[in-house]
Amino acid sequence: MTDETREVELAAEVSHADLTRPNIARMYDYLLGGSANFEVDRQAADHALALVPTERDYSYANRSFLGRAVRYLATEAGIDQFLDLGSGVPTVGNVHEIAREHCPHAKVAYVDWEPIACHHARHLLGDDPQVSVTELDVSDAEAVLRAPGVAELLDFSKPVAVLAFGILDLLPDPDGAALVERYRDACVPDSALAVSNNAQLSRTDTEIEALRSLLAGTSTPHLHIRTPDEVEALFPGYTLVTPGVVPAAHWRPDTPVNDEEANKGNVLGAVGILRT
């Protein structure tokens, strides 16, 4: 099947998807080597790489951090319920796969507003009763928390890990802490929050402006670059897990990573445990 044929079939199956503009979730999928993307996404991602050659480093650093954070939460933190906000297109190392390596009964509720991402997730997951896919705007925390795929799968009287990887920096409202608070208030003590956020670690000012200009033509036209202090401000009520807010590649790496390589990722990461 050619790419063009596959895209026509997908467009027919997901008729409400906007395939005229690049989408950040599909661009991210392309940069990670996935197949749930379209020519418009590939062109935009290639343009991003031409403008900022480290953009693929961002994708891999972010995805790798997700895996380590979920592993930590499922093992050392003992959490077996996950709410993945802005989960994106399913790719290698999904949250439910990682969590179940260490906790076979783990439950995962995926939430994303991108129709193609949700379509692929449903196709991948089939009728797995321990996993759900909800197509909603994560900015509407109340709607997300009421959605059957979330409320009927996750038990919020027990600890839940809220995952916000590469999503708070793309939302229209720059006050990510206010949104985090709405999800936090639904959680009991010993729940967790894991966040990654775009940063300016090796990017130049010119590269940041080029990225913002490129994103302005996509379905997610916002980019909130945050400093370590601004990322830490997303965690009121949580105790940060060591090593705190760091370049994502430095968060409990499996093998040591030098500062130059870590900074190429241009992404900060942190995990916090909700205090009693």
Protein Blocks (a to p, Z undefined) as FASTA:
>chain_A
ZZklmmmmmmmmmmmbcfkbccfklmmmmmnopabbcfklmmmmmmmmmmmmmlmmmmmm
mmmmmmmmmmmmmmmnopabdcdehkbpadehifklmmmmmomkbccddddfbfklmmmm
mmmnmmafkbccddddfklmmlmmmpmklmmmpcckbccddddehklmmgmblclmlmmm
mmmmmpcehiacdddddddfkbcfklmmmmmmmmmmmmblcccdddfklmmmmmghiacd
debjadfklgopfbdcdfklmmmnopacddddddZZ
